[in-house]
Amino acid sequence: MFILFLVSSFIFSGIINGPYIDNLSNNSAFLRFTTDKPTISWFGWGEFPKCDKYITFLPFKKDHTINLYGLKSDNKYCYSIFLPLENSTYSYVASSSTFSTFMDESKSTYSFIVYSNTALNTDEENKKIVSLILSSHTDINFVINLGNFLKKDDNDFIFPLEFGDIVKIFPIYTVLGSNEYKFFDGGLLLDEYRKMRGFSKNGVSPHYYYVDISNSRLIFLDRNPKIKNSLSLKKGSKQYKWLEEVLSFSKNKKWIFVLLNEPIYPSFDSEKNSDIEDLFIKYHVDFVFQNGENYLRTKKIKYGVESDDGIFYVNIGKIITDGSNQIDDGTIDCLYNKKGLLKVSIEDKKIVLNYLDLDGNFIDKFVYSK
């Protein structure tokens, strides 16, 4: 047995970071956790409720990773992490939780939540975001942060802070924002960011990568033109070539979503990037979710003009109330200067966007069918 119920009188290692789900697919799961000092550990897992049907030994280290393959799609699993008690043959359960794998293309209904800028929020605002996400955890599959979730003044950053109860259940996919870079005049990522985002499948994580679920593909890009030496998205760049290749192999997807930090459109102070807009239009991207200003949703637009074969752009960003970002060009369908989060629900060829403020009040609902 790995479990000891009375551990108060023993010295033992503890988990200081995680556990969190780094990535999921319809047949695999990748988890990570960090202990306060190097130690061996055991990872028990199985189909719910048999949480320790399989036991995997993890070697002596501080940063632990677990890769599970051959899982069933759209299936619930549970896991437990066992750490040893010092000077003892016993161990104790340091953490446990459940997760569900993504569905494959045979199922076409799923949901996710998008938010941004948690590093710029107050603690109370982040607690409200966590509460809203956890209240929806039974009907969403993952969540997305559109950038700026690392605080620059963190000397010993521990991921995921207030969001720990969330990432035990499903992944928080992240987009690089300016806060994830060390300096505005250099392109070095914070070490903490590199450490917490380890999976390399489907791209060059954490800069750019894609995730598939059901009939959809979500493409995460590194767009930070204000950061000197950050990765370029200009035509011919490495990231651009990767994006073009991924989009060219996405033609069988019913939905293509792109997620990035600095907005492409509408662009208040950010530079535009017509190169990637050309790709979005050529390969029929459906929605672009951006960390812009306020909550803003455009009509379908193509090169700045409303068009039936254009793209929907949705901003979920910092709140600006001084009127400095007013745009009146006929392409804006909805604009609110109220902080919140966006719930996205897919049912085959139908998509529903629900924007809620931090108190859970519905602000905007948008329904679109192909």
C-alpha positions, 0 to 999 in steps of 0.5 A: 500500500502507498497510503498512510493516513497519519502523517503529521509526525513525519517529515515528507516532501510536498508538491509546490507547483501543480499538479497540472495538465500540460496537454490533452488529446483524444488518446493521451494526457501530459501532466507535470508537478514540482516538489519542494525538493528532489524525491522519488514519487509514484503516479497512480491512474486509471479509468474512473473510479479505479484511480490506482489501477496502474502505478508508474514510478517516477525517478528522483527529481524536483520537476516531474512529468507523466505522459499517458498514451493509449487512452480512450477518447471522451473518457473520464480518468482519475489519478493520485500522486504518492510521495514518500515519508522520510526514514519510512517505508510508507508514502502518502497521497500528495494530490489527486483529481480527475480528468476527461480526454478530448472527444474524437471527430465522431462527437461534435459537441464541446465547450471551452472558456477564454479569458486574459490578463490575470496578472493585471487583475486584482486577487478578487477578480481572479477569484471570480474568474476561477469561481465562474470556471469551476461552476462550469467545469462539468460542461467545458473541456479546457480553458484558454488564457490569451496572455499576460498571466505572469507577474513581473515581480514574482521572484519564485513564480508558482504555477498556477496560483489561484487556478490550481483547482482548475488545471488539475481537471483540465488544461489551461492553454496559454498564449504568450503575452508581454508579461511572459517575456523578460524585457521589452527590448529583448526576446527572452522568455521568462524561465518560469514560463519555459518550465511550466509549458513543456509539451512539444507536440504539434509545434514549438511550444510555448511559442506556437502550437495547435490543439485538436478536439472533435472537428476543430483545430485551435492554433496558438501563435506568438504575436508580440510585435512590441517585444524586440526580437520576439518571434516574427509572423512576417511572410517567410519567417519560421513561425509563418511557414509553420502556420501556413503548413498547419493551415494547409492541413486543416481543410478537413476541419469544420472549425479553425480558431486562431488565438494570439495576444496583440490584435490584428484587427481592430488595431488601436495602437498595434501594428497590423500584419497583412501577411497572416491575414492573407493566410487566414482568408486563404485557408478559411479561418473562422474566428480569431480570439485576441487579447485586445482592449475591452470585449469587442466582437466584429462582424465578418471582415476581410481586409478591414471591410465587412464581407461574407467570406471574412473572419470574426475577430473577438477581443477579450482584454484590458478595460479602457473607459476613456474613449481612446479606443473608439472605432466607428467603421461599421465592422464592430458588432459588439463593444463592452468595457466590462471585464469578463470571460467568454464561453464558447460552445460548439455543436457540429456546425453551430457555435454559441459565444456567451460573454459574462462579466465577473459576477456571472451576468450575461453581457453578450450572446452570439450564435452563428451557423455554417 
